[in-house]
Amino acid sequence: MEVDQVKRKFLKYVLGGSLTALAAMILYPIIAYLKPPKTKSAEVSSVKIGKVNEIPNDSSIMFRFGTKPGILVKTQSGEFRAFEATCTHLDCTVQFKQDIGVIWCACHNGKFDLNGRNISGPPPRPLTPYKVIIQGEDIFVSKIL
Ligand code: FES
């Protein structure tokens, strides 16, 4: 009688342990597959955009700053302004609208002046500015710290 109880207990432990190990072997790869991998986004401090004489006055170019889109505007007077090109309303990408002289968001007709200030439509805040650095003919953009 006593020996049967001990055997039964031992078998319970072995069976329970095996089932737990089997469940872990099945679930671990599934969970690892479903969980997105941690990717380190490269920290960017400045980006070379192009050459001063390549960009005509009263125009703009788009660029990437790390993982985000950026917009560089050259005003009618030849000044450079750069901003994160993500609308402060719902994150659509903005563009320079030369005919009305504003940075425009097509999603909900949001408008920003060339200083990045939100001037009409739903955007609640100005665009995030970048610092424009001219070195010789090269244009660099960096974060404002
Ligand atoms: S996302 Fe730009 S105005 Fe709505």
Boltz pocket constraint, residues with backbone or C-beta under 6 A from the ligand:
constraints:
  - pocket:
      binder: B
      contacts: [[A, 87], [A, 88], [A, 89], [A, 90], [A, 91], [A, 92], [A, 105], [A, 106], [A, 107], [A, 108], [A, 109], [A, 110], [A, 121], [A, 122], [A, 123]]
      max_distance: 6.0
